[in-house]
Amino acid sequence: MKPLILLVEDDPNIVKYIKMTLEFNQCEVITAENGKVGLKVLSEQTECPDLIISDILMPELDGYDFYNEISNNPALCHIPFVFLSALDSAEEIRMGKMLGADDYLTKPINEDDLMATVFGKIKRSMHTKLFNKRFNELFALDEIETESITDEYRDLIILIEVQWDDRIGPKLVNQFPKDIKVEFSLDEISEMLFDGLKAMYGQDYVVEAEGILVPVKKFNVMAYAFFDSYPDNAYRGGEKEYMLSVISSRITYFQSLKIKEVLMEISSKYKKQEEWDFKEFWEDFSDILLKPIL
């Protein structure tokens, strides 16, 4: 299957060049002349694009506002987003990345830079999309009601620690906040994420560090799960497997990259069996997830 890319750009010459370049490199491209049209195109798509490339200066709805709409839509916020603009000052590039875009390409377009950026983002996007599809097929989950995520669990952020137990399987051993009240089972989410990954990728996959962003449709939440292990002969296979996961009402693709950085820091401490403060790291995730998009 060819990767699907949405290109939002109001200059027809640039659209023609980028579309031709991407299609020559085995990509499928859909286009829109501004952010307003881009949102309409997305609403009519049966499949989410693997990547969005958007100009900034456009009529009706510019790139910044278009990105804001994407980031606040639970059904679209996981899609990698790249700004494309003639605004090439260090301040403009910094602004684009501060807003949360995954990359920033400047005009005139360099074909090598374009394809390196596109394929780098698409590889992970397609892997995540495949995992999510198989995950939800595995647990026979219904399609999510996208409008209900942020309404039902607005500002929800939970950090969980799950360990593999040779007798009972995945076991939730810690969480923060401790006293949070939700209408779903953290134990069940833990088991779904852990068992789903093992069922689809096999035992060996879990012993290599890996993170994945998953919409847990059964409970109308998003989860970023990070799996890793370290040598321990007391466990089957000589490895102690564990999962650290952040559960929230909404997690964008860019936020998931930031979350992974923090989880890798925790995992490093975990492997060295160093103490780490759940509350302190939960606050780091709160900063990532609750920071307003301008």
Beta strands, then each sheet from edge to edge (+ up, - down):
strand 1: 4-8
strand 2: 28-32
strand 3: 51-55
strand 4: 81-85
strand 5: 103-106
strand 6: 157-165
strand 7: 169-176
strand 8: 210-216
strand 9: 221-231
strand 10: 239-248
sheet 1: 2+ 1+ 3+ 4+ 5+
sheet 2: 7+ 6- 10+ 9- 8+
end
